[in-house]
Amino acid sequence: MTTIREEDLIQSIADSLQYISFYHPVDYIQALGEAYEQEQSPAARDAIAQILTNSRLCAEGRRPICQDTGVVNVFLKVGLEVRFALSGSLEDAVNA
């Protein structure tokens, strides 16, 4: 049986949130690139170019970029042979 420590669970969730704050999905970047190529308006092209530049700088510098705000939903897929070593509830650990 595998035991997952509370500290490891919390760190894994924190690392995941950091990752998604640094990197945009590939399909999003590709769609922006296509939109840039098709856009006729110089102002709109400049805006898209700035978004793409900011995204690249964010990924290279591992600095978060604020594009959207919202609520984080954590979905856990837990196997049958797993147990958690927690000081409180699983929900408390996820929300730590």
Buried (B, 14 or more C-beta within 10 A) or exposed (E): EEEBEBEEBBEEBEEEEEEEBBBBEEEEBEEBEEBBEEBEEEEEBEEBEEBBEBBEEBBEEEEEBEEEEEEEEEEEEEEEEEEBEBEEEBEEBBEE
